[in-house]
Amino acid sequence: MDEARARDVLAAAGLTGAGLREPLLLALGENAVFAVGGLVVKVGREAALLERAERELAVADWFAASGIPAVRAAEPKPRLVDGHPLTLWHRLPEAVRPAGPEDLAVLLRAVHALPAPPFALPPRDLLGGVERWLRLAGDFVDPADAAYLRSRRDAYADEVAALTPHLPPGPVHGDALPRNVHVGPDGPVLVDLETVSADLREHDLVVMALSRDRYGMPTAQYEAFTAAYGWDVRDWEGCAVLRGARETASCAWVAQHAPANPAARTEFHRRVTSLRTAAPQTRWHAF
């Protein structure tokens, strides 16, 4: 799904035209995200993501009832428009500053302190998207690279399943990065709730360790995160396994953008080459 297709879905949903302000594209990743007046609209890539959209809205309601600062839904159920799940959210006020690692750590501590919700949360299916992302990449990814990632996925799936956690398992955000925190006039709030799961709390912490090692996060920022959270996941013997699994998923995730974006093809090649050659310090670029 490219931007043009996503805009067609907005039009079919009645969210463009008729005197409405032109939707502003905010992000194009797993979803196309648009600002439409006082709303934010997320358009999913395919109908198979409808169940995930339903769960994300349920999570938003649960967080609201639990006092977790997070984005709030504007409609209780997703729409399915031309084969694409569509969800509506209240637009947040303008940010007063960029989110920092400490902001994320404080929010994660609050989420990690929650008991189970009144509905079922799935485990964090970290590697479950690999096949779909490679399928969406089509012929723009070398078949040998795709086969390598599938093999790596299968190996890590077994290793992750055998991990012994240090922290008590429970609710996790699932994609815990400062970019998924918005700092408005009332303070930091969590956004992008579609990967909220019930699993090892270490999932949320390995994301930041990988940011330090792969994406160039300064050591001082990483140390600020661990200080605010109260523990460094790198002290856990399972860290390397969970990191390897997330690297596999992150590499495959870029592949879905390859058909429409030459920069994605370049980044995918960089990532898969660094995995094939066991070069853990090769810098990856955020995408």
C-alpha positions in Angstrom: 0.0 0.0 0.0 1.4 3.4 -1.0 0.2 6.8 -0.1 -2.0 7.1 -3.1 -3.9 3.9 -2.3 -4.3 5.0 1.4 -5.8 8.3 0.2 -8.2 6.4 -1.9 -9.3 4.5 1.2 -9.8 7.8 3.1 -12.0 9.1 0.2 -14.0 5.9 0.2 -14.6 6.3 4.0 -15.9 9.8 3.5 -12.9 11.5 5.2 -11.8 13.7 2.2 -13.6 16.2 0.1 -16.8 18.1 0.8 -15.0 21.0 2.4 -12.8 18.8 4.6 -9.2 19.8 5.1 -6.7 17.8 3.0 -5.4 14.8 5.0 -1.8 15.3 6.1 0.4 12.2 5.9 2.1 11.6 9.3 3.7 8.2 8.7 3.8 5.4 6.2 4.9 2.1 7.7 2.8 -0.8 8.8 -0.1 1.6 8.5 -0.6 4.9 6.7 -1.3 7.5 9.3 -3.0 10.8 8.5 -4.1 13.8 10.4 -7.6 14.7 9.3 -8.8 17.8 11.2 -9.0 17.0 14.8 -8.5 13.3 14.2 -5.7 10.9 13.4 -6.7 8.1 11.0 -4.8 4.8 10.6 -5.2 2.8 7.4 -3.9 -0.8 7.6 -2.3 -2.5 4.7 -4.7 -5.4 4.4 -7.9 -6.9 5.7 -5.9 -9.5 7.7 -5.0 -6.8 10.1 -8.6 -6.1 11.1 -8.4 -8.3 14.3 -5.3 -6.4 15.4 -7.1 -3.1 14.8 -10.0 -4.3 17.0 -7.5 -5.3 19.8 -5.7 -1.9 19.6 -9.0 -0.1 20.2 -9.7 -2.4 23.2 -6.3 -1.7 24.6 -6.9 2.0 24.3 -10.1 1.7 26.3 -8.3 -0.5 28.9 -5.4 2.0 29.2 -7.9 4.9 29.7 -9.7 2.9 32.5 -6.4 2.1 34.1 -5.0 5.6 34.1 -2.2 4.9 31.6 -1.5 8.1 29.6 -2.0 7.0 26.0 -3.8 8.0 22.8 -7.6 7.7 23.0 -9.9 6.2 20.3 -12.4 8.4 18.6 -14.5 5.4 17.4 -15.0 2.2 19.4 -14.7 -0.2 16.5 -12.6 -0.3 13.3 -14.1 0.2 9.9 -13.2 -2.1 7.0 -13.0 0.1 3.9 -12.1 -1.4 0.5 -10.2 -4.3 2.2 -8.3 -2.0 4.6 -9.0 -1.7 8.4 -9.3 1.9 9.4 -9.3 3.3 12.9 -10.0 6.9 14.2 -8.2 8.5 17.1 -8.3 11.8 18.9 -5.5 14.0 17.6 -3.0 14.9 20.3 -2.0 18.6 21.0 1.2 19.8 19.5 4.3 18.4 21.2 6.1 20.7 23.6 9.4 18.9 23.2 10.8 15.6 21.8 10.2 12.5 23.9 13.3 11.2 25.6 14.3 7.8 26.9 13.3 8.7 30.4 9.8 9.5 29.3 9.5 6.1 27.7 10.9 4.3 30.8 8.4 5.9 33.1 5.5 4.9 30.9 6.8 1.3 30.5 7.0 1.0 34.3 3.3 1.9 34.5 2.3 -0.5 31.7 4.5 -3.3 33.3 2.8 -2.8 36.6 -0.7 -3.5 35.2 -2.5 -6.8 35.8 -4.0 -8.7 32.9 -6.8 -6.9 31.1 -10.4 -8.1 31.0 -9.8 -9.4 27.5 -7.3 -11.8 26.0 -3.9 -10.3 24.9 -1.8 -12.4 22.5 1.8 -13.2 23.1 4.2 -10.7 21.4 4.4 -12.3 18.0 7.8 -10.7 17.2 8.5 -12.9 14.2 5.0 -13.5 13.0 5.1 -10.7 10.4 8.2 -11.9 8.7 6.4 -14.0 6.1 3.9 -11.3 5.3 6.6 -8.6 4.9 8.6 -10.8 2.6 5.5 -11.6 0.6 4.8 -7.9 0.2 8.4 -7.3 -1.0 7.8 -9.8 -3.8 10.6 -9.9 -6.4 12.3 -6.8 -5.0 14.1 -9.0 -2.4 16.6 -11.6 -3.5 15.0 -15.1 -2.9 18.2 -16.2 -1.2 17.9 -13.4 1.3 14.3 -14.2 1.9 15.1 -17.8 2.5 17.9 -16.8 4.9 15.5 -14.7 6.9 12.9 -17.5 7.1 15.5 -19.9 8.3 16.8 -17.4 10.9 13.2 -16.7 12.0 12.5 -20.4 12.6 15.7 -20.8 14.6 15.0 -17.8 16.8 11.4 -18.8 17.3 12.5 -21.9 19.1 15.1 -20.1 21.2 12.7 -17.3 22.2 10.2 -19.9 23.3 12.8 -21.5 25.6 13.8 -18.3 27.4 13.6 -17.9 31.2 12.6 -14.3 32.0 14.1 -12.2 34.7 11.0 -10.0 35.1 7.5 -11.3 35.7 5.7 -11.7 32.4 2.6 -9.6 31.7 1.4 -6.7 29.5 4.0 -5.1 27.3 3.9 -2.2 24.7 5.7 -4.3 22.1 7.4 -1.5 20.2 8.9 0.5 23.0 10.7 3.5 21.4 10.7 7.2 22.2 9.1 7.8 18.7 6.0 6.1 20.2 5.8 8.6 23.0 4.2 12.1 22.5 5.0 14.8 25.0 2.1 17.3 25.0 1.3 20.1 27.5 -0.1 17.4 29.9 3.0 15.3 29.8 4.1 12.1 27.9 1.6 9.7 26.4 2.0 6.4 24.6 0.9 6.1 21.0 0.9 3.2 18.5 -0.8 0.5 20.7 -1.2 -2.2 18.0 1.6 -4.4 19.4 0.5 -4.4 23.0 0.8 -8.0 24.2 1.1 -10.3 27.2 4.7 -11.7 27.2 8.2 -11.2 28.6 8.6 -7.7 29.8 12.1 -7.9 28.4 10.6 -7.5 24.9 10.1 -3.8 25.7 13.6 -3.3 27.0 15.6 -5.1 24.3 14.2 -2.5 21.8 16.2 0.2 23.4 19.3 -2.0 23.8 19.1 -2.5 20.0 18.7 1.2 19.5 22.0 1.7 21.3 23.8 -1.0 19.4 22.4 -0.6 15.9 20.9 2.8 15.5 23.4 5.0 17.2 21.6 6.0 20.4 24.2 7.7 22.5 25.3 5.7 25.5 24.2 8.5 27.9 20.7 8.3 26.6 20.6 4.6 27.0 21.9 4.9 30.6 19.2 7.5 31.3 16.6 4.9 30.1 17.9 2.1 32.3 18.2 4.4 35.3 14.6 5.6 34.9 13.4 2.0 34.4 15.5 0.5 37.1 17.2 -2.3 35.3 19.4 -3.0 32.3 18.2 -5.9 30.1 21.8 -6.5 28.9 22.4 -8.0 32.3 20.0 -10.8 31.4 21.4 -13.9 29.9 18.5 -14.1 27.3 19.2 -10.7 25.9 21.2 -11.8 22.9 18.5 -14.2 21.8 15.7 -11.6 22.1 17.9 -9.1 20.3 18.6 -11.5 17.5 15.0 -12.2 17.0 14.1 -8.5 16.9 16.9 -7.9 14.4 15.4 -10.6 12.2 12.0 -9.0 12.3 13.4 -5.5 11.8 15.2 -6.6 8.7 12.2 -8.2 7.2 10.0 -5.3 8.1 11.9 -3.0 5.8 11.4 -5.4 2.9 7.7 -4.6 2.6 8.6 -1.0 1.5 11.0 -2.2 -1.2 8.6 -2.2 -4.1 7.8 1.5 -3.8 11.0 2.9 -2.2 14.6 2.5 -3.5 15.9 3.7 -0.1 14.1 0.7 1.5 15.9 -1.7 -0.9 19.2 -0.1 0.1 18.4 -0.4 3.8 17.2 -3.9 3.5 20.4 -4.9 1.8 22.5 -3.2 4.5 20.6 -5.0 7.2 20.5 -8.5 5.7 24.2 -8.3 4.8 25.1 -7.4 8.4 23.2 -10.4 9.7 24.7 -12.8 7.1 28.2 -11.6 7.9 27.7 -11.5 11.7 28.5 -7.8 11.9 26.6 -6.7 15.0 28.0 -3.2 15.0 27.0 -2.3 11.4 24.9 0.9 11.8 21.3 0.6 10.6 19.2 3.6 9.6 15.8 4.2 11.1 13.1 3.8 8.4 
